[in-house]
Amino acid sequence: MVTLQGQPISQVVMPQTERDILIDHCVRKFEERYEDDEPAEPKAYGLIGGSFSGETLTIGKIAPLRRNARAIEPHKGFMDDALNRHAIASVTPLDKRGWVADPAETRSILMDFARADLELVGTYHMHRVSWKGDSLRDTPTKLDTILAEQTDLLMFIISMVEPTSPIVRTFYEGDGDKEVVIAA
């Protein structure tokens, strides 16, 4: 069992409406259908708000992130260093990988969560390319784990390797050994 924000949790409940928002965001980005206020990059990232009841965490809001601050210092330097040291080679060049949430956008989402009496409980991102030894890409990478250390958040991974059958899994602080069941 994982303890998240001081609460022991044995399962995550994600209502179908929130799951649909999550999957639709990933499918849209995978298909390279971009909205006016987001960069044209086939990557999906976002924040997740939820509430606790006993050992159950219920997802109350999926908040897609639209602005990538990856090109802005000091975020760019941090991500360049982390990617150079820990990323596995992929079809996407290192300078095009990594995501840094825009602080103003993040602040706005956190205020929305607070108004809805939700806590920031996790982040999400999609994996879309199969790798040798990780054909489904439904688990955190070493880089994912390093970036999630000491966040006290769940990391939701959405595998889009098979875009008609996305897989959603969640891990405490991106640790592959600390998966939390998402109830059906």
Wavefront OBJ file of the C-alpha trace (Angstrom):
o trace
v 0.000 0.000 0.000
v 1.176 3.504 -0.830
v 0.864 6.579 1.360
v 0.049 9.713 -0.629
v 0.033 13.078 1.128
v -0.167 11.277 4.452
v -3.141 9.155 3.324
v -2.767 5.398 2.811
v -4.347 4.486 -0.524
v -5.076 1.051 -1.867
v -6.884 2.097 -5.043
v -7.627 4.960 -7.369
v -11.134 5.483 -8.725
v -11.260 7.353 -12.012
v -14.804 8.173 -13.159
v -15.429 7.489 -16.855
v -15.845 11.204 -17.631
v -12.353 11.959 -16.297
v -10.860 8.911 -18.020
v -12.417 10.118 -21.285
v -10.803 13.561 -20.875
v -7.436 11.922 -20.205
v -7.630 9.512 -23.151
v -9.111 12.118 -25.526
v -6.209 14.479 -24.760
v -3.676 11.729 -25.526
v -5.454 10.552 -28.688
v -5.781 14.110 -29.997
v -2.085 14.808 -29.433
v -1.083 11.408 -30.858
v -3.095 12.210 -33.984
v -1.410 15.637 -34.127
v -4.676 17.573 -33.785
v -3.622 20.653 -31.859
v -5.622 23.433 -30.304
v -4.766 27.097 -30.882
v -3.208 27.633 -27.453
v -0.783 24.696 -27.479
v 2.457 23.860 -29.266
v 2.332 21.481 -32.209
v 4.018 18.551 -30.508
v 2.596 15.026 -30.260
v 2.944 14.810 -26.478
v 0.265 14.996 -23.795
v 0.893 16.134 -20.220
v -1.377 17.230 -17.433
v -2.239 17.522 -13.760
v -4.730 15.441 -11.802
v -6.887 16.597 -8.905
v -8.557 14.249 -6.485
v -9.999 13.660 -3.043
v -9.481 10.994 -0.392
v -12.058 8.803 1.333
v -10.559 6.115 3.511
v -8.017 4.233 1.408
v -9.626 5.309 -1.867
v -8.451 8.227 -3.978
v -11.141 9.490 -6.345
v -10.055 11.502 -9.355
v -12.138 14.666 -9.628
v -10.461 16.587 -12.426
v -8.082 15.963 -15.304
v -6.357 19.200 -16.319
v -4.430 19.022 -19.608
v -1.356 21.238 -19.751
v -1.117 23.292 -22.923
v 2.087 25.324 -22.595
v 5.559 23.794 -22.564
v 8.098 26.023 -20.812
v 10.885 23.626 -21.898
v 12.470 26.305 -24.100
v 12.689 28.875 -21.277
v 15.613 29.124 -18.814
v 16.113 27.909 -16.133
v 13.799 25.042 -17.125
v 15.624 24.321 -20.382
v 19.028 23.893 -18.695
v 17.600 21.609 -16.010
v 15.826 19.395 -18.538
v 18.801 19.347 -20.943
v 21.022 18.095 -18.113
v 18.487 15.506 -16.878
v 17.878 14.185 -20.382
v 21.574 14.017 -21.245
v 22.304 12.037 -18.066
v 19.293 9.722 -17.810
v 17.200 9.454 -20.984
v 17.189 6.390 -23.214
v 17.670 7.088 -26.911
v 14.413 7.271 -28.854
v 13.101 8.381 -32.246
v 12.534 11.807 -30.674
v 15.775 13.797 -30.340
v 16.743 14.831 -26.798
v 16.247 18.532 -27.538
v 12.609 17.783 -28.423
v 11.931 15.646 -25.343
v 10.912 16.614 -21.854
v 8.147 18.867 -20.658
v 8.188 21.679 -18.146
v 4.833 23.018 -17.043
v 4.331 26.746 -17.435
v 4.198 28.184 -13.882
v 1.275 30.540 -14.642
v -0.773 27.741 -16.196
v 0.028 25.459 -13.255
v -0.988 28.134 -10.735
v -4.319 28.592 -12.544
v -5.026 24.850 -12.486
v -4.144 24.603 -8.789
v -6.561 27.456 -8.035
v -9.275 25.554 -9.978
v -8.534 22.439 -7.913
v -8.776 24.433 -4.672
v -12.131 25.932 -5.693
v -13.407 22.384 -6.351
v -11.995 21.184 -2.985
v -9.521 18.892 -4.756
v -5.864 18.225 -4.010
v -3.132 17.949 -6.606
v -2.583 14.183 -6.472
v -0.780 13.404 -9.697
v 0.573 14.173 -13.102
v 0.136 12.359 -16.382
v 1.939 11.953 -19.643
v 1.823 9.617 -22.586
v 4.376 7.266 -24.051
v 3.874 6.630 -27.748
v 6.935 4.779 -29.045
v 7.702 1.120 -28.325
v 11.231 0.425 -27.043
v 13.282 -2.744 -27.003
v 12.560 -4.398 -23.663
v 9.495 -2.182 -23.074
v 7.142 -2.855 -25.959
v 4.008 -1.458 -24.284
v 5.683 1.588 -22.674
v 3.121 1.491 -19.855
v 5.652 1.899 -17.044
v 7.849 4.805 -15.926
v 11.269 5.244 -17.480
v 14.375 5.855 -15.376
v 14.069 9.542 -16.291
v 10.388 9.576 -15.237
v 11.373 8.155 -11.855
v 14.205 10.658 -11.349
v 11.957 13.601 -12.217
v 9.192 12.365 -9.871
v 11.391 11.701 -6.827
v 10.201 13.383 -3.626
v 7.077 14.854 -5.257
v 4.598 12.842 -3.146
v 2.480 12.532 -6.301
v 1.170 9.746 -8.471
v 2.489 9.523 -12.014
v -0.101 8.309 -14.508
v 1.430 6.767 -17.623
v -0.757 6.460 -20.703
v 0.633 4.026 -23.254
v -0.351 5.077 -26.767
v 1.813 2.429 -28.458
v -1.497 0.888 -29.564
v -3.586 4.081 -29.952
v -6.869 2.193 -30.344
v -6.252 0.472 -26.989
v -4.591 2.964 -24.622
v -3.312 1.622 -21.310
v -3.471 3.763 -18.151
v -1.365 2.849 -15.112
v -0.258 4.862 -12.090
v 2.848 4.750 -9.912
v 3.775 6.577 -6.724
v 6.577 9.057 -7.532
v 7.104 7.277 -10.850
v 8.478 4.206 -9.072
v 7.735 1.063 -11.091
v 7.618 -0.960 -7.852
v 4.916 1.275 -6.331
v 1.953 0.834 -8.656
v -1.502 1.759 -7.368
v -4.490 -0.094 -8.806
v -6.921 1.962 -10.867
v -10.347 0.489 -10.114
v -12.566 -0.299 -13.060
l 1 2 3 4 5 6 7 8 9 10 11 12 13 14 15 16 17 18 19 20 21 22 23 24 25 26 27 28 29 30 31 32 33 34 35 36 37 38 39 40 41 42 43 44 45 46 47 48 49 50 51 52 53 54 55 56 57 58 59 60 61 62 63 64 65 66 67 68 69 70 71 72 73 74 75 76 77 78 79 80 81 82 83 84 85 86 87 88 89 90 91 92 93 94 95 96 97 98 99 100 101 102 103 104 105 106 107 108 109 110 111 112 113 114 115 116 117 118 119 120 121 122 123 124 125 126 127 128 129 130 131 132 133 134 135 136 137 138 139 140 141 142 143 144 145 146 147 148 149 150 151 152 153 154 155 156 157 158 159 160 161 162 163 164 165 166 167 168 169 170 171 172 173 174 175 176 177 178 179 180 181 182 183 184
